[in-house]
Every structure is written in C-alpha cells, then in structure tokens.
Amino acid sequence: MKLLLTYRYRLLPSKRQHRALFELCEAQRQLYNAALEERIDCYRKTGKGVSYMDQCKSLTLCRRALPEMAGLPANLQRWTLKQLDGAFQGFFQRAKARNGKSGFPRFRGKGRWDSFGFGEFSGIRLDGNRLRFGGMPSSLKVHLHRSLPEDADIRSCVFRRDGQDWYVCLAVAVEPAEKRIVEGAVGLDLGLMTLAYLSDGVTIPNPQIARKAERSQRIVQRRLSRCQRGSNRRRKVKGRLARLHRKIADTRKSHLHATSAMLVRNYDLIAIEALNVKGLARSMLARSVHDASWSTLIEMLRYKAARAGAHLIEVDPRFTSQDCSGCGERVAKLLSQRVHHCLTCGLILDRDENAARNILVRAAGNGGWAGNVTRWGERRPGNIRRAPERESSI
C-alpha cells in the first residue's frame, strides 16, 4: 500500500499571474455558493437533496452555456463541488450523532475562502519547476526548495493563499520503505512542561511558542479592537495579526519536524501512548495542549516512520504513570506529584521517565517482539529483536 505525502511549495507568480490566482479563487467561491444555493432550493421545493454527481452533470451544462466557465479545467470546478459535498457529509454525520451543533454548511464570504485545487492531477501538468493549467496566463513558477521523490506519483494538488503569498500542495503517492530490524527502541511520554521524555533519560524541551508570543498578540489585538471597521488601518493591523499567527504556527511546526525526524533517525522502534488529544484539549489544560501540539507530532511520527521503515506502536495510556517500571507495583499519584517513589523496590525517578519506560515495555509485549526487554526500558543496542516468524503490522 502506497503512502500519500503532501509536498508544499511556494509559488512565484508575476503581477498578472497574481491577479489571475485571485480571480480563480473568487470564481470558485462563487461556484461553491451557487452550488449550496441549488441544494437548499431543491430541498425546500421537493424535499429531496442534490448529490455530488447531480451537480457534476449540472456543471457540464453550465460549461456548455457559459464560455467563462468552459475556459477553466473541469477538474478544478469538480474539486469545489467536492468540498461542498464533504461539508454536507460532515453535517449529516454530526446531525446523526446528536452530540452538539450540527453546523449546516454556510455561504462563504470573501474572507472565508482562500483555496482551490484539482481533485485529480488532470488538466494540469508540472514541467520542471513550472505549473501549466487553463485559466493561468503562461506557466506558473514554483520554488522547488526540495525535489520530489523519483518514484513520485502526483495524485492531486491544492493552491492556497496565505496572506499575500500563494502555495501549492502536491499530494504524492510513494512506496513505503521496508521495515528495519529493531536495534534501538525508545518509549515516548508526551508532556506539557517538557514536550517528550524518552525512556533512555533524554528530554525534549517544549518551546511554548504561543505562550511566549502572548504579549505581542495581546498588543496587536487591542490595536485591532480600536480600529474602525472597513478602514485601511484595520486592514493593515489585521494583516499584521495574521502574520504573527503564521509565524507562531511555522515556528512550532519547524520544531516538531526536527523532533520527529530525530526520533525516526535514531530509533528503529518508537512507542507512544494512544492519547485522546481532542478530549484533553477540552480540559483546563486546553491552551497548553494546543501549544504543545501533540496531534501534529504524532501524525508526523506516523508518516515519517512508515517512510523510513521504522516501527511505531501505540499502547494503552492507562496507568503508565502509576505503575512502577522497576517492579510493576501500582503507586497512586496526584497530577502535581512529579516524582515516582516506589516503596516496594525503592525506585525513585522522574514521573515522566517512569511512564516512558512502561510505554516501551508495553509496546514490546503488544507488538509481538522477541528478545530481552528490561523493566527499566533502557536503550541498549539490540535490546529488541524482531521474531523471524512474524511480520510487524505497523
């Protein structure tokens, strides 16, 4: 089974192409709103909905009647209709679950639509560092800061506007690497003060990027609140606030990329907890959980481990901090107690390191690994060997 990776590149459009990108984005926003209006009117008059295939047939008729629509690739317009269909599918699922607001799809204003794309890589082609497709005057230059894989199979692409800049995201299917023989294994316990505590005693600091930028955000937000709506000053201050948010997100993502790449490079097996991050993000620690961005780190570890042939195992998180990694005795603790002290075996160490060691031991048992895994979870070369008669499912 192939892996689907996304490569994000910055576009380098001319002034004419920059205007064309904005016009394409605006045309797809209007198509989205028109398709939404068609669905609403059809349901009000007939009591029946309109499917994605029905709207694709209507799109074919519109392209025959309207030359400005026929000048754009059909796959680009189908992508917009697919976005609306996905919004309705999500609405139906939420309404069926009845666990809160259903969130009926809304009409999109100019400030709430900043992308368009191709659901299939058809009607567009990549020649070196140039993209060519209908509706774009001449070829569009792409800043290929890293090359695509040699065996890359481009499946789709999306153009996104970020402030005044434009980016293209290419979805590429690649073959996963063969699984490595496990010679180095590590357990990973995610935290807030420390981003991750490893079972071999190494700690990965949490930069707390959003918390450090709170003062700058507060100053700009106060300036924005004092601006008159519709004024040029409000537009400028709003752009400055957006740039500040982008800087925070980019800095955090850069740190997580470096962390996940280091783990996959140094360890053949990585054990983590199967956390319910969404549930934790609704607790009193929501701001810190979002700042640490555990979900992003876990997702990066998943695809990078699969790409590099490493093994990633997720274990049950219950009692990993309570159980003693030395003797297995359960030692109850409050969240404020940061030191593990076992009265049975006398083990004293950091609470998070104790949890990381337990995570590694659980992963060794759940993954069907043969060999010697110590209760301490120490990293030793060759401490875990894959049984030759079994293949990992990771």
C-alpha positions as CSV (number, residue, x, y, z in Angstrom):
1,M,0.0,0.0,0.0
2,K,1.4,3.4,-1.0
3,L,1.9,6.3,1.3
4,L,0.2,9.6,0.4
5,L,2.6,12.5,1.3
6,T,2.0,16.3,0.8
7,Y,4.8,18.5,-0.5
8,R,4.2,22.2,0.0
9,Y,6.0,24.7,-2.3
10,R,5.8,28.5,-2.6
11,L,4.6,30.0,-5.8
12,L,6.5,32.8,-7.5
13,P,3.8,34.4,-9.7
14,S,4.1,37.6,-11.8
15,K,1.8,40.5,-11.2
16,R,-0.5,39.3,-13.9
17,Q,-0.5,35.7,-12.5
18,H,-1.1,37.1,-9.0
19,R,-4.3,38.7,-10.2
20,A,-5.3,35.5,-12.1
21,L,-4.9,33.4,-8.9
22,F,-7.2,35.8,-7.0
23,E,-9.7,35.7,-9.8
24,L,-9.6,31.9,-9.9
25,C,-10.1,31.8,-6.1
26,E,-13.1,34.2,-6.3
27,A,-14.7,32.2,-9.2
28,Q,-14.5,29.0,-7.1
29,R,-16.0,30.8,-4.1
30,Q,-19.0,31.9,-6.2
31,L,-19.4,28.4,-7.6
32,Y,-19.4,27.0,-4.1
33,N,-22.1,29.5,-3.0
34,A,-24.2,28.8,-6.2
35,A,-24.0,25.0,-5.6
36,L,-25.0,25.5,-2.0
37,E,-28.0,27.6,-3.0
38,E,-29.0,25.0,-5.5
39,R,-29.0,22.3,-2.8
40,I,-31.1,24.5,-0.4
41,D,-33.6,25.4,-3.1
42,C,-34.1,21.9,-4.3
43,Y,-34.7,20.6,-0.7
44,R,-37.2,23.4,0.0
45,K,-39.2,22.7,-3.2
46,T,-39.0,18.9,-3.5
47,G,-37.9,17.7,-0.1
48,K,-35.0,15.9,-1.7
49,G,-31.3,16.7,-1.7
50,V,-28.9,17.1,-4.6
51,S,-25.9,14.7,-4.8
52,Y,-22.4,15.4,-6.0
53,M,-23.0,13.5,-9.2
54,D,-26.1,15.6,-9.9
55,Q,-24.2,18.8,-9.6
56,C,-21.4,17.5,-11.8
57,K,-24.0,16.9,-14.5
58,S,-25.3,20.5,-14.0
59,L,-21.7,21.7,-14.2
60,T,-21.4,20.1,-17.6
61,L,-24.5,22.0,-18.8
62,C,-23.2,25.3,-17.4
63,R,-19.8,24.8,-19.1
64,R,-21.6,24.5,-22.4
65,A,-23.6,27.6,-21.9
66,L,-21.0,29.9,-20.2
67,P,-17.7,30.5,-22.0
68,E,-16.0,31.8,-18.9
69,M,-16.6,28.5,-17.1
70,A,-15.6,26.5,-20.1
71,G,-12.2,28.2,-20.1
72,L,-11.3,26.6,-16.8
73,P,-10.3,22.9,-16.2
74,A,-13.3,20.8,-15.3
75,N,-11.3,19.0,-12.5
76,L,-10.8,22.4,-10.8
77,Q,-14.5,23.1,-10.6
78,R,-15.3,19.5,-9.6
79,W,-12.9,20.0,-6.7
80,T,-15.0,22.9,-5.5
81,L,-18.2,20.8,-5.7
82,K,-16.4,18.0,-3.8
83,Q,-15.6,20.5,-1.0
84,L,-19.3,21.3,-0.7
85,D,-20.2,17.6,-0.7
86,G,-17.7,17.0,2.1
87,A,-19.3,19.8,4.1
88,F,-22.7,18.2,3.7
89,Q,-21.4,14.7,4.6
90,G,-19.9,16.2,7.8
91,F,-23.2,17.9,8.6
92,F,-25.2,14.7,8.2
93,Q,-22.7,12.8,10.5
94,R,-23.0,15.4,13.2
95,A,-26.8,15.5,12.9
96,K,-26.9,11.8,13.2
97,A,-24.6,11.7,16.3
98,R,-26.6,14.4,18.0
99,N,-23.6,15.4,20.2
100,G,-23.9,19.2,19.8
101,K,-24.5,21.7,17.0
102,S,-24.9,20.1,13.6
103,G,-23.2,23.0,11.7
104,F,-25.2,23.4,8.5
105,P,-22.9,24.5,5.6
106,R,-22.7,28.2,5.2
107,F,-22.2,30.6,2.3
108,R,-18.6,31.7,2.0
109,G,-17.7,35.4,2.1
110,K,-14.5,36.8,0.5
111,G,-12.6,36.4,3.8
112,R,-13.6,32.8,4.2
113,W,-12.4,31.2,1.0
114,D,-8.7,31.0,0.2
115,S,-8.0,27.9,-1.8
116,F,-8.8,26.0,-5.0
117,G,-7.5,22.8,-6.4
118,F,-7.6,19.7,-8.6
119,G,-9.0,16.5,-7.2
120,E,-7.1,14.6,-9.8
121,F,-3.9,15.6,-11.4
122,S,-5.6,16.1,-14.8
123,G,-5.9,19.3,-16.7
124,I,-2.7,20.5,-15.1
125,R,1.0,19.4,-15.5
126,L,4.3,20.0,-13.9
127,D,7.2,20.7,-16.2
128,G,10.3,21.0,-14.2
129,N,9.6,23.9,-11.9
130,R,6.6,25.3,-13.9
131,L,2.9,24.5,-13.5
132,R,0.7,24.8,-16.5
133,F,-3.2,24.8,-16.5
134,G,-6.1,26.5,-18.1
135,G,-7.1,29.9,-16.7
136,M,-3.4,30.8,-15.8
137,P,-1.6,33.1,-18.3
138,S,1.7,31.4,-19.2
139,S,3.4,28.9,-16.8
140,L,3.4,29.4,-13.1
141,K,6.9,29.2,-11.5
142,V,7.3,27.0,-8.4
143,H,10.1,27.4,-5.8
144,L,11.1,23.7,-5.6
145,H,13.2,24.0,-2.4
146,R,13.4,20.2,-2.3
147,S,12.9,17.8,-5.2
148,L,10.0,15.3,-5.4
149,P,10.8,11.6,-5.0
150,E,11.9,9.8,-8.1
151,D,9.0,7.4,-7.9
152,A,6.5,10.1,-7.1
153,D,3.0,9.7,-8.4
154,I,1.2,13.1,-8.1
155,R,-2.4,12.4,-7.3
156,S,-3.9,15.9,-6.6
157,C,-2.9,19.4,-5.8
158,V,-4.3,22.4,-3.9
159,F,-3.5,26.1,-4.3
160,R,-3.7,28.0,-1.0
161,R,-3.4,31.7,-0.2
162,D,-1.6,32.7,2.9
163,G,-1.8,36.5,3.3
164,Q,-0.4,37.8,0.1
165,D,1.6,34.7,-0.7
166,W,0.5,31.6,-2.6
167,Y,1.5,28.0,-2.1
168,V,0.8,24.7,-3.9
169,C,0.4,21.5,-2.0
170,L,1.1,18.4,-4.1
171,A,-0.3,15.1,-2.9
172,V,2.2,12.4,-3.9
173,A,1.9,8.6,-3.6
174,V,5.2,6.9,-2.8
175,E,6.2,3.3,-1.9
176,P,6.9,2.8,1.8
177,A,10.3,1.6,2.9
178,E,11.0,-1.9,4.1
179,K,10.8,-2.4,7.8
180,R,14.1,-2.1,9.6
181,I,15.4,-4.6,12.1
182,V,15.0,-3.1,15.5
183,E,18.3,-2.4,17.2
184,G,17.3,0.7,19.1
185,A,13.9,1.2,20.8
186,V,12.5,4.0,22.9
187,G,9.4,4.8,24.8
188,L,8.0,8.3,24.5
189,D,5.9,10.1,27.1
190,L,4.4,13.4,25.9
191,G,4.1,16.3,28.4
192,L,3.5,20.0,28.7
193,M,6.4,21.4,30.6
194,T,8.7,19.0,28.7
195,L,7.5,18.1,25.2
196,A,8.6,14.5,25.5
197,Y,10.5,12.3,28.0
198,L,12.3,9.3,26.5
199,S,12.8,6.0,28.2
200,D,16.6,6.4,28.0
201,G,16.6,9.6,30.0
202,V,16.7,12.1,27.2
203,T,14.3,15.0,27.4
204,I,13.0,17.1,24.5
205,P,12.1,20.7,25.7
206,N,8.8,22.3,24.9
207,P,9.5,25.8,23.4
208,Q,6.0,27.0,24.4
209,I,5.9,29.2,21.3
210,A,2.4,30.5,21.6
211,R,2.7,31.3,25.3
212,K,5.9,33.4,24.7
213,A,4.1,35.3,22.0
214,E,1.0,36.1,24.1
215,R,2.1,39.7,24.9
216,S,2.7,40.5,21.2
217,Q,-0.6,39.0,20.3
218,R,-2.4,41.0,23.0
219,I,-0.9,44.3,21.9
220,V,-1.9,43.8,18.2
221,Q,-5.4,42.5,19.2
222,R,-6.0,45.6,21.2
223,R,-5.0,47.8,18.3
224,L,-7.4,45.9,16.1
225,S,-10.2,46.4,18.5
226,R,-9.7,50.2,18.4
227,C,-9.8,50.3,14.6
228,Q,-12.9,51.3,12.7
229,R,-14.5,48.5,10.7
230,G,-13.8,48.9,6.9
231,S,-10.9,51.3,7.4
232,N,-7.4,50.8,5.8
233,R,-5.8,50.9,9.2
234,R,-7.9,47.9,10.3
235,R,-6.9,46.0,7.2
236,K,-3.3,46.7,7.9
237,V,-3.5,45.7,11.6
238,K,-5.5,42.6,10.7
239,G,-2.8,41.6,8.3
240,R,-0.1,42.1,11.0
241,L,-2.0,39.9,13.4
242,A,-2.4,37.2,10.7
243,R,1.4,37.3,10.1
244,L,2.0,36.9,13.8
245,H,-0.2,33.8,13.9
246,R,1.5,32.4,10.9
247,K,4.9,32.9,12.5
248,I,3.9,31.1,15.6
249,A,2.5,28.2,13.6
250,D,5.5,28.0,11.3
251,T,8.0,28.1,14.3
252,R,6.0,25.3,16.1
253,K,5.8,23.1,13.0
254,S,9.5,23.5,12.3
255,H,10.4,22.4,15.9
256,L,8.0,19.4,15.6
257,H,9.5,18.4,12.2
258,A,13.0,18.5,13.7
259,T,11.9,16.5,16.7
260,S,10.1,13.8,14.7
261,A,12.9,13.4,12.2
262,M,15.5,13.0,15.0
263,L,13.4,10.2,16.7
264,V,12.9,8.3,13.4
265,R,16.5,8.7,12.5
266,N,17.9,7.5,15.9
267,Y,15.5,4.7,16.8
268,D,14.1,1.8,14.9
269,L,11.1,1.3,17.2
270,I,9.2,4.2,18.8
271,A,6.5,3.5,21.4
272,I,3.9,6.2,22.2
273,E,0.6,6.4,24.1
274,A,-2.7,6.3,22.2
275,L,-3.9,9.6,23.6
276,N,-7.3,11.1,23.2
277,V,-5.9,14.5,22.4
278,K,-9.3,16.0,21.5
279,G,-10.7,15.1,24.9
280,L,-7.6,16.6,26.7
281,A,-7.9,19.8,24.7
282,R,-11.3,20.3,26.3
283,S,-9.9,20.3,29.8
284,M,-8.5,23.1,31.9
285,L,-5.1,22.5,30.2
286,A,-6.5,23.2,26.7
287,R,-4.2,26.1,25.9
288,S,-1.1,24.2,26.9
289,V,-2.2,21.1,25.0
290,H,-2.8,23.1,21.8
291,D,0.5,24.9,22.2
292,A,2.4,21.6,22.6
293,S,0.5,20.3,19.5
294,W,0.7,16.6,20.4
295,S,-1.6,15.5,17.5
296,T,0.7,17.1,14.9
297,L,3.8,15.4,16.5
298,I,2.1,12.0,16.5
299,E,0.9,12.4,12.9
300,M,4.5,13.4,11.8
301,L,5.9,10.3,13.6
302,R,3.4,8.1,11.8
303,Y,4.2,9.0,8.3
304,K,7.9,9.5,8.8
305,A,8.2,6.1,10.5
306,A,6.4,4.5,7.6
307,R,8.6,6.4,5.1
308,A,11.8,5.4,6.8
309,G,10.9,1.8,7.7
310,A,10.8,2.4,11.4
311,H,8.2,0.9,13.7
312,L,5.6,3.0,15.6
313,I,3.5,1.3,18.2
314,E,0.7,3.0,20.2
315,V,-0.1,1.5,23.6
316,D,-2.9,1.8,26.2
317,P,-2.1,5.0,28.2
318,R,-3.9,3.9,31.4
319,F,-1.7,3.7,34.5
320,T,1.6,4.3,32.6
321,S,2.5,6.9,35.2
322,Q,1.1,4.9,38.2
323,D,2.8,1.6,37.6
324,C,6.4,1.2,38.8
325,S,8.8,0.4,35.9
326,G,11.0,-1.5,38.3
327,C,8.7,-4.0,40.0
328,G,5.3,-3.4,38.4
329,E,3.6,-2.2,41.7
330,R,0.9,0.4,41.2
331,V,1.8,3.6,43.0
332,A,-1.1,6.1,43.1
333,K,-0.1,9.8,42.5
334,L,-1.7,13.2,42.0
335,L,-1.0,15.1,38.8
336,S,1.0,17.6,40.9
337,Q,3.4,14.8,42.1
338,R,6.2,14.8,39.6
339,V,8.5,12.2,41.2
340,H,7.8,8.5,41.2
341,H,8.8,6.8,44.5
342,C,8.1,3.1,44.9
343,L,8.1,1.8,48.5
344,T,8.3,-1.8,47.3
345,C,11.5,-1.7,45.3
346,G,12.8,1.7,46.3
347,L,12.9,3.1,42.8
348,I,13.0,6.9,42.7
349,L,12.9,8.8,39.4
350,D,11.0,11.4,37.4
351,R,7.4,10.6,36.9
352,D,7.5,11.0,33.1
353,E,10.6,8.9,32.7
354,N,8.9,6.1,34.7
355,A,5.9,6.4,32.3
356,A,8.2,6.3,29.2
357,R,9.8,3.1,30.4
358,N,6.4,1.5,31.0
359,I,5.3,2.5,27.5
360,L,8.3,0.8,25.9
361,V,7.7,-2.4,27.8
362,R,4.0,-2.4,26.8
363,A,4.9,-1.9,23.2
364,A,7.4,-4.8,23.3
365,G,4.6,-7.1,24.5
366,N,1.8,-5.7,22.2
367,G,4.0,-5.8,19.1
368,G,5.0,-9.5,19.4
369,W,8.7,-8.7,19.8
370,A,11.1,-11.4,20.9
371,G,14.3,-10.7,22.9
372,N,15.3,-9.1,26.2
373,V,13.4,-6.0,27.2
374,T,14.3,-4.8,30.6
375,R,11.7,-3.5,33.0
376,W,13.6,-0.2,33.1
377,G,13.2,0.4,29.4
378,E,16.8,1.3,28.9
379,R,18.0,1.8,25.4
380,R,20.6,-0.9,24.6
381,P,21.8,-1.8,21.1
382,G,20.0,-4.9,20.1
383,N,17.8,-5.0,23.2
384,I,14.8,-5.8,21.0
385,R,14.9,-8.2,18.0
386,R,12.0,-8.9,15.7
387,A,10.9,-12.5,15.7
388,P,11.7,-14.0,12.3
389,E,8.4,-15.9,12.0
390,R,6.3,-12.8,12.4
391,E,6.0,-9.6,10.5
392,S,5.0,-6.3,12.1
393,S,1.7,-4.8,11.2
394,I,2.9,-1.3,11.7
